[in-house]
């Protein structure tokens, strides 16, 4: 999953990282991979409070929003959001449908001088750096399952249901060996 790679790279750079997930097993995996803390996001409205408690009331300097659901994005911004003064919200994940459209009032963004940016890819140099981090053992690639290409739809369904921890790999040869 994107978030596991993101926080591993951030930890490699010496930053304090807080993982946020509804899943207890994902929080445990994040801690095992080096996250400094893990927050249960089952109730998205308590996430901002937990982030602020872990940051001495300051809020996060940077939030990577990897889910793209309305309730998780709402927990990031606003006067009581998890994002701190001059913080940056990086939107990585997205969920289709108007019910997950990102909406926020501009006043807290202006008052707290916050920034929102989107990120969908990387440069060739970013890719080379990422491969080197994996080769050096600084970042662990997490594979949930390996499926034959004929089971591609099952892999998509698994991801859509959030029933995986890591990548779902489809092999073109019809084998999962």
Protein Blocks (a to p, Z undefined) as FASTA:
>chain_A
ZZlmmmmmmmmnopacddddfblklmmmmmmnopabdcdfkbmmlmmmmmmmmnnonopf
bdcdfkopaklmmmmgcjklmbdghiacddfbdcedjklcccddfklmmmnopacdddfb
dcfklmmmmmmmmmnopaccddfbdcdfklmmmmmmmmmnopagcjddddfklpaZZ
